[in-house]
């Protein structure tokens, strides 16, 4: 029989193991209060031999957009990059949310305590009425619940998820069991800088880049640093991308809207920002463009017309093209594709020749690329030996 002293000693020895066990369980749960800093030297690298599979707001064709589960599902389904929109709250927190107002995809209208916050702001030259992200602090926004944007998509997850922060988004990518890139957007910077003020006098763009640097996102396109933690920074605002060029050399993508919508900060037309002279200028600041796909191949009566030379001209300037947005539903598929999203992927990858695709259905694009990967590079003898050595090394460390 053990003495009370022995029992006390055993209890003291047991505590560290108990804490370790609890910590091990905590880091595995799908809830991201703080970004993880887990390091895994043996993660499978990002693929770069075919166009990038960019999970547009996560796998939001299945799960409400920009939620933890939407991003985790996208990673499970094979996304190369998870994409998000970054806005700022009244108290300066950076969050993942697409719309500047909260009306369409949250339950804000059910929160009577926020009824008086409804207001009207000018957004990109037009008046918009609703509840705006910039009028709420982070804790208030966390109390809201999200819902599926489109009524024809699965509604079973409505009310189950909350808004997440930029840091929580980063944690999801860092915790993945392979290298997964992030693709954050500097969203509506003009509006954010008008309504959100930081104590240190810095701008929205400063806080955005500071967050990326804080978690190790740096390095030019395909540099060693970039391949370890891949990132593309995107924005519809060319001035924002130029502004941050002295703060980070991470690759940047200029997003391009409809032909009738001018840029939100420089008021340039579509024709101006897709001209050869502008491509020659902007390529010093960006590695690619992200146009709406209908500006590349304009549709008529839901049939594709002749493709423009936008992709060819961008490639001539060594600028990548990542069009948006690819969706499986019939209402988004032009008649040319006979209700088959794989036909659409095949056309854009093999006929138009794009370098990445924003998709709401990550799994569909991944399946298509896996099934058609007949030209996937074969492992050399050296590659096999390196992989075997890596596996053996991991066991030795264990």
C-alpha positions in Angstrom: 0.0 0.0 0.0 1.3 3.4 -1.0 1.7 6.2 1.7 -0.1 9.5 1.3 3.3 11.0 0.4 3.8 8.5 -2.4 0.3 9.3 -3.6 1.0 13.0 -3.6 4.2 12.5 -5.5 2.4 10.4 -8.2 -0.2 13.1 -8.5 2.4 15.8 -9.1 4.1 13.6 -11.8 0.7 13.0 -13.4 -0.2 16.7 -13.8 2.2 17.5 -16.7 1.0 14.4 -18.6 -2.6 15.4 -18.0 -2.0 19.0 -19.3 -0.1 17.6 -22.3 -3.0 15.3 -23.1 -5.5 18.2 -22.9 -3.3 20.4 -25.0 -2.9 17.7 -27.6 -6.7 17.4 -27.8 -7.2 21.1 -28.0 -5.0 21.8 -31.0 -6.9 19.2 -32.9 -10.3 20.7 -32.5 -11.9 22.7 -35.3 -12.1 25.9 -33.3 -9.6 28.6 -33.8 -9.4 31.2 -31.1 -5.7 31.8 -31.8 -3.6 30.9 -34.8 -1.5 27.8 -34.3 2.3 27.9 -34.8 2.6 24.2 -35.3 5.5 23.3 -37.6 5.7 20.2 -39.7 8.8 19.9 -41.8 7.5 16.9 -43.7 4.3 18.5 -45.1 3.4 17.7 -48.7 4.4 20.7 -50.8 2.0 22.9 -52.8 1.5 21.6 -56.4 2.7 24.0 -59.1 2.6 21.9 -62.3 -1.1 22.7 -63.1 -3.5 25.7 -62.6 -4.2 26.5 -58.9 -7.4 25.3 -57.3 -8.5 28.4 -55.4 -11.3 27.7 -52.9 -13.5 30.8 -53.3 -14.6 31.7 -49.7 -13.9 28.1 -48.8 -16.0 25.2 -50.2 -19.0 27.6 -50.0 -21.1 25.6 -52.6 -21.6 23.2 -49.7 -21.1 25.2 -46.4 -21.8 28.9 -45.7 -19.0 31.0 -46.9 -15.9 32.1 -45.0 -16.5 29.8 -42.0 -14.1 27.5 -40.3 -15.9 24.4 -41.7 -16.1 25.8 -45.3 -12.3 26.2 -45.2 -11.6 22.9 -43.6 -13.9 21.2 -46.1 -12.0 22.9 -49.0 -8.7 21.6 -47.7 -10.1 18.1 -47.3 -11.3 18.3 -50.9 -7.9 19.3 -52.3 -7.7 23.1 -52.5 -4.3 24.6 -53.2 -5.3 28.0 -51.8 -8.2 29.0 -49.5 -9.5 32.4 -50.4 -11.0 35.1 -48.2 -12.2 38.7 -48.1 -10.7 40.9 -45.3 -12.7 43.8 -43.7 -12.2 45.7 -40.5 -14.5 46.2 -37.5 -15.2 49.4 -35.6 -12.5 48.5 -33.1 -9.9 47.7 -35.8 -10.1 43.9 -35.8 -9.6 42.2 -39.2 -12.3 39.7 -40.1 -13.2 37.4 -42.9 -16.3 38.7 -44.5 -17.3 39.5 -48.1 -20.0 42.1 -47.9 -19.5 45.5 -46.3 -23.0 45.2 -44.9 -24.3 42.3 -42.8 -27.8 42.0 -44.2 -27.7 39.1 -46.7 -25.8 36.3 -44.9 -26.2 36.9 -41.1 -29.1 37.0 -38.7 -28.5 40.7 -37.9 -32.2 41.5 -38.5 -33.2 39.2 -35.6 -31.0 41.1 -33.2 -33.3 43.8 -31.8 -30.4 45.3 -29.8 -28.8 46.3 -33.1 -31.9 47.8 -34.8 -30.7 51.4 -34.4 -27.4 50.7 -36.2 -29.1 50.5 -39.6 -27.8 53.3 -41.7 -26.9 54.5 -45.2 -23.4 54.9 -46.6 -22.0 55.6 -50.0 -20.2 52.5 -51.3 -18.3 52.7 -54.6 -20.3 55.7 -55.7 -23.8 54.4 -54.8 -25.9 54.7 -51.6 -26.3 51.5 -49.7 -28.6 51.0 -46.7 -28.1 48.3 -44.1 -26.1 47.2 -41.1 -22.4 47.8 -41.8 -19.4 45.8 -40.5 -17.6 49.1 -39.7 -20.3 50.0 -37.1 -19.8 46.9 -34.9 -16.9 45.8 -32.6 -15.6 42.3 -33.0 -17.4 40.9 -30.0 -20.7 42.1 -31.4 -20.0 40.5 -34.8 -19.1 37.2 -33.1 -22.6 37.1 -31.6 -24.1 36.9 -35.1 -24.7 33.6 -37.0 -24.1 33.0 -40.7 -26.4 31.5 -43.3 -26.0 30.2 -46.9 -26.1 33.1 -49.4 -28.0 31.3 -52.2 -31.4 29.7 -51.4 -30.8 26.9 -53.9 -27.9 25.6 -51.8 -27.9 23.4 -48.7 -29.6 25.3 -45.9 -28.9 22.8 -43.1 -25.9 24.7 -41.7 -27.7 28.1 -41.3 -27.2 29.5 -37.8 -24.3 27.2 -36.9 -21.3 29.3 -37.6 -19.9 32.7 -36.6 -17.7 35.2 -38.3 -14.0 34.4 -38.0 -10.9 36.7 -37.8 -8.1 37.0 -40.2 -5.8 35.3 -37.7 -8.2 32.4 -37.2 -8.3 32.0 -41.0 -4.5 31.9 -41.1 -4.5 29.2 -38.4 -6.7 26.9 -40.5 -4.1 27.0 -43.3 -1.1 26.6 -41.0 -2.7 23.6 -39.2 -3.4 21.7 -42.5 -1.6 18.4 -42.9 -0.1 19.6 -46.1 1.0 23.0 -47.4 -2.1 25.1 -48.2 -1.8 28.6 -49.4 -3.9 31.6 -48.5 -5.4 34.1 -50.9 -6.7 37.1 -48.8 -8.3 40.2 -50.4 -7.9 43.8 -49.2 -11.6 44.4 -49.5 -13.2 47.8 -50.0 -10.2 49.7 -48.6 -11.6 53.1 -49.5 -14.7 52.5 -47.3 -12.7 50.9 -44.5 -10.1 53.8 -44.3 -13.0 56.3 -44.2 -14.8 54.7 -41.2 -12.2 52.8 -39.2 -9.3 54.6 -37.5 -6.4 52.9 -35.7 -4.8 54.5 -32.7 -1.3 54.5 -34.3 -2.6 56.3 -37.4 -2.0 53.4 -39.7 -4.2 52.4 -42.6 -6.2 49.3 -43.3 -3.5 48.1 -45.7 -0.8 48.5 -43.0 -2.7 46.3 -40.6 -3.4 43.8 -43.3 0.3 43.4 -44.2 1.4 43.4 -40.5 -0.8 40.4 -39.9 0.7 38.5 -42.8 4.2 39.3 -41.7 3.4 38.4 -38.1 2.7 34.8 -39.1 5.6 34.4 -41.5 4.0 35.1 -44.9 6.7 36.7 -47.0 8.9 36.2 -50.0 8.5 36.7 -53.7 6.6 34.3 -55.9 8.0 30.7 -55.7 10.9 31.8 -53.4 11.8 29.3 -50.6 9.8 31.4 -48.1 6.8 31.6 -50.4 6.8 27.8 -51.0 6.8 27.1 -47.3 3.9 29.5 -46.7 2.3 30.4 -50.1 0.2 33.6 -50.3 -1.4 35.7 -53.0 -2.6 39.2 -52.0 -5.6 40.4 -54.0 -7.5 43.6 -54.4 -9.8 45.4 -56.8 -8.0 48.6 -55.7 -4.7 49.1 -57.6 -3.6 51.9 -55.3 -3.7 49.6 -52.3 -1.5 47.0 -54.1 1.0 49.6 -55.1 0.9 51.1 -51.6 1.9 47.8 -50.0 4.6 47.0 -52.5 7.2 48.6 -50.3 6.0 46.7 -47.3 6.0 43.1 -48.7 7.3 41.3 -51.7 4.6 38.6 -51.5 2.9 38.2 -54.9 -0.1 40.4 -55.6 -3.2 39.9 -57.9 -5.1 42.8 -59.4 -8.8 41.9 -59.4 -10.8 43.1 -62.4 -14.6 43.7 -62.3 -17.2 44.0 -65.0 -16.4 46.1 -68.1 -18.9 48.8 -66.8 -17.5 49.1 -63.3 -14.5 51.5 -62.7 -11.8 50.9 -60.1 -13.0 52.0 -56.7 -9.9 54.1 -55.8 -8.4 55.3 -59.1 -11.7 55.5 -61.1 -10.0 53.8 -64.1 -12.1 52.1 -66.7 -11.9 48.4 -67.6 -10.3 49.3 -70.9 -7.6 51.3 -69.2 -6.6 48.7 -66.6 -6.5 45.9 -69.3 -4.5 47.9 -71.8 -1.0 46.8 -72.8 0.4 50.0 -71.5 -1.1 49.4 -68.1 0.0 45.8 -68.0 3.5 47.0 -68.7 3.2 49.3 -65.7 1.4 47.1 -63.2 3.6 44.0 -63.8 6.2 45.7 -61.6 3.7 45.4 -58.7 1.6 42.3 -59.4 2.2 38.8 -60.7 -1.3 38.3 -62.0 -4.8 39.5 -62.6 -8.1 38.1 -61.4 -10.8 39.0 -64.0 -14.5 38.1 -63.9 -14.6 35.2 -66.4 -17.3 36.8 -68.5 -15.0 39.6 -69.4 -12.6 37.1 -70.9 -15.2 35.2 -72.9 -18.3 37.4 -73.1 -21.6 35.4 -73.2 -24.6 36.2 -75.4 -28.0 34.6 -74.5 -26.1 32.3 -72.2 -23.8 31.0 -75.0 -20.1 31.8 -75.1 -19.0 34.2 -77.8 -15.5 34.6 -79.2 -12.8 34.8 -76.5 -11.0 38.1 -76.2 -7.2 38.3 -76.3 -7.0 39.3 -72.6 -5.3 36.1 -71.4 -2.8 36.1 -74.3 -1.9 39.7 -73.7 -1.5 39.2 -70.0 0.7 36.2 -70.6 2.8 38.2 -73.1 3.6 40.5 -70.1 4.4 37.5 -67.9 1.2 38.1 -65.9 -0.9 35.2 -64.6 -4.6 35.0 -65.0 -6.9 33.6 -62.2 -10.5 34.2 -63.3 -13.6 34.0 -61.0 -16.0 32.4 -60.2 -16.7 28.8 -61.2 -19.9 27.2 -59.9 -21.5 23.9 -60.6 -25.1 24.9 -60.7 -27.0 25.0 -64.0 -27.8 28.7 -63.7 -24.1 29.5 -63.8 -23.1 27.1 -66.6 -23.3 28.4 -70.1 -25.2 26.2 -72.5 -22.0 25.3 -74.3 -21.1 23.0 -71.3 -24.3 20.9 -71.4 -24.8 21.2 -67.6 -21.3 19.6 -67.0 -18.9 21.6 -64.8 -16.0 19.4 -66.0 -16.6 20.5 -69.5 -16.2 24.1 -68.3 -13.0 23.3 -66.4 -11.6 21.6 -69.5 -12.4 24.6 -71.7 -10.9 27.2 -69.4 -7.7 25.2 -68.6 -7.0 23.6 -72.0 -8.5 26.1 -74.5 -8.2 29.5 -72.7 -5.1 28.5 -70.7 -5.7 30.1 -67.3 -3.2 29.8 -64.4 -5.7 29.4 -61.6 -9.5 29.2 -61.0 -11.7 30.6 -58.2 -14.3 27.9 -57.5 -17.2 27.5 -55.1 -16.8 23.7 -55.5 -13.3 22.8 -54.7 -13.9 19.0 -54.8 -15.2 19.1 -58.4 -12.1 21.0 -59.7 -9.8 18.7 -57.8 -11.5 15.6 -59.1 -11.3 16.9 -62.6 -7.6 17.7 -62.4 -6.8 14.4 -60.8 -8.7 12.4 -63.4 -7.0 14.3 -66.3 -3.5 14.4 -64.8 -2.0 12.2 -67.5 0.9 14.6 -67.8 1.7 14.7 -64.1 5.5 14.7 -63.6 6.8 11.3 -62.7 9.1 10.8 -59.7 12.7 10.4 -60.6 14.9 8.0 -58.8 16.4 10.9 -56.8 12.9 12.1 -55.8 12.0 8.6 -54.5 15.3 8.4 -52.5 14.6 11.8 -51.0 11.1 10.9 -50.0 12.3 7.6 -48.4 15.0 9.5 -46.5 12.4 12.0 -45.3 10.1 9.3 -44.0 13.0 7.6 -42.2 14.1 10.9 -40.7 10.6 11.5 -39.3 10.6 8.2 -37.5 14.0 8.9 -36.0 12.7 12.2 -34.6 9.7 10.4 -33.1 
